[in-house]
Amino acid sequence: MKSVADLLPGASGICRFYHADKCLYHGLYVQHWERLIQWQVKINNNLGDDQQFLIQIQSAPPKTKLTPGPARLHIQDRRFCMTSGVPPRLSGQWEIHHLRKYGVVDTGRFCFEGGSRCGKGEGLFILITDQAEELSRTFKLAAEGKIASKRRTISRNMS
């Protein structure tokens, strides 16, 4: 049985594994994966757990500089943000009480309109998600202060 592992040129961390006559492709980009895990641990340790939804940004006001495409929406306490990319980058953040309105428009579409207090986040945003109804319920709970942040405490043994 032959096994050969070679790195593809120009893509460090992506490996192809050949095993006899089968070709297995392992597409884990190690450097980005490690950064993603580090980012998630850092966010969870500092902010606590949040509710997350995978979304597609369909449209956003031009001044936000949000581009259509995949993103993740995080809801915690009475605020939310969107991240995109690998490693994740903060695309925008809002206080729910600064929104003019939010809710499900059509099946699979969730909209929210940022008010003048939202600064660069002002305007109408249209998101596509399979969880539009759940997202709407979570927004409502967050607006009412019924989403508790489960902040993690780091205990240090001082003995």
C-alpha positions in Angstrom: 0.0 0.0 0.0 1.4 3.3 -1.1 0.7 6.6 0.7 1.8 9.9 -0.5 1.0 13.3 1.0 1.9 16.3 -1.0 1.1 20.0 -0.5 -0.5 21.7 -3.4 1.5 24.7 -4.7 0.2 28.1 -3.5 -2.2 26.6 -1.0 -0.3 25.7 2.2 -2.3 23.5 4.5 -4.3 21.8 1.8 -3.3 18.2 1.4 -4.1 15.5 -1.1 -3.8 12.0 0.2 -3.3 9.2 -2.3 -3.9 5.7 -1.1 -3.3 2.9 -3.7 -5.7 3.6 -6.5 -8.0 5.8 -4.5 -7.6 9.6 -4.3 -8.9 11.2 -1.1 -9.0 14.9 -1.0 -8.7 16.6 2.4 -9.8 20.2 1.9 -9.2 21.5 5.4 -7.3 24.7 5.2 -5.4 24.3 8.5 -4.3 27.9 9.1 -7.8 29.3 8.6 -9.4 26.5 10.7 -7.1 27.2 13.6 -7.8 30.9 13.4 -11.6 30.2 13.3 -11.4 28.0 16.4 -9.2 30.6 18.3 -11.7 33.3 17.3 -14.7 31.3 18.5 -13.1 30.5 21.8 -12.1 34.1 22.4 -15.6 35.4 21.6 -17.3 32.8 23.8 -14.9 33.4 26.7 -15.4 37.2 26.6 -19.0 37.5 25.7 -20.6 34.2 26.6 -22.8 32.1 24.4 -25.0 33.6 21.7 -27.7 32.4 19.3 -26.3 32.0 15.8 -28.0 31.8 12.4 -26.5 31.1 9.0 -27.9 33.6 6.6 -27.4 35.0 3.1 -27.3 38.8 2.8 -29.6 39.5 -0.2 -29.5 43.3 0.0 -28.1 46.0 2.3 -27.8 49.8 2.0 -24.8 50.9 0.0 -23.2 52.9 2.9 -22.9 49.7 5.0 -20.4 48.2 2.6 -22.0 44.8 3.3 -21.8 42.6 0.2 -24.4 40.0 -0.7 -23.4 36.6 0.2 -23.1 34.1 3.1 -22.8 35.4 6.7 -23.6 34.5 10.3 -26.0 36.5 12.5 -25.2 36.4 16.2 -27.9 37.5 18.8 -26.9 38.1 22.4 -28.8 40.0 25.0 -30.5 43.0 23.3 -28.1 43.3 20.4 -26.9 41.4 17.3 -24.2 41.4 14.8 -23.2 39.8 11.5 -19.9 38.2 10.7 -18.6 36.9 7.4 -15.4 35.4 5.9 -12.7 33.1 7.3 -11.5 34.1 9.7 -14.8 35.8 10.6 -14.8 39.6 10.4 -17.4 41.8 12.0 -19.6 43.1 9.2 -22.0 45.2 11.3 -23.7 45.4 14.7 -27.0 46.8 16.0 -29.0 47.3 19.2 -32.4 45.7 18.7 -34.2 48.7 20.2 -32.6 51.0 17.6 -34.4 49.1 14.8 -37.5 50.6 13.2 -39.0 47.2 12.4 -38.0 43.6 11.8 -39.7 40.3 10.8 -40.4 37.7 8.2 -41.5 39.1 4.9 -41.8 36.1 2.6 -41.0 32.4 3.3 -37.3 32.3 3.9 -36.8 36.0 4.0 -36.1 38.1 7.1 -35.9 41.9 7.0 -34.9 44.5 9.5 -34.7 48.3 9.2 -32.0 50.2 11.2 -33.1 53.5 12.5 -31.1 56.8 12.5 -29.4 55.7 15.8 -27.8 52.8 14.0 -25.2 55.0 12.3 -23.7 53.1 9.4 -26.3 50.3 10.0 -29.2 52.5 9.1 -31.5 51.3 6.3 -33.3 48.2 5.1 -31.5 44.8 5.1 -33.0 41.7 3.5 -31.6 38.3 4.6 -32.3 34.8 3.3 -32.5 31.9 5.7 -34.2 28.6 6.2 -34.8 29.7 9.8 -36.7 33.0 9.2 -39.5 32.2 11.7 -37.0 31.1 14.4 -34.9 34.2 13.8 -38.0 36.4 14.1 -38.9 34.7 17.4 -35.4 35.1 18.7 -35.4 38.8 17.8 -38.6 39.2 19.7 -37.3 37.4 22.8 -34.1 39.5 22.7 -36.0 42.8 22.4 -38.0 41.7 25.5 -34.7 40.9 27.3 -35.6 37.2 27.6 -32.4 35.9 26.1 -30.0 35.3 28.9 -26.3 35.5 28.2 -24.5 32.4 29.6 -21.2 34.1 30.3 -18.5 31.7 31.1 -16.5 32.3 34.2 -12.9 31.3 34.3 -12.0 29.9 37.7 -8.4 30.0 38.7 -7.2 27.8 41.5 -5.1 30.0 43.8 -3.7 27.2 45.9 
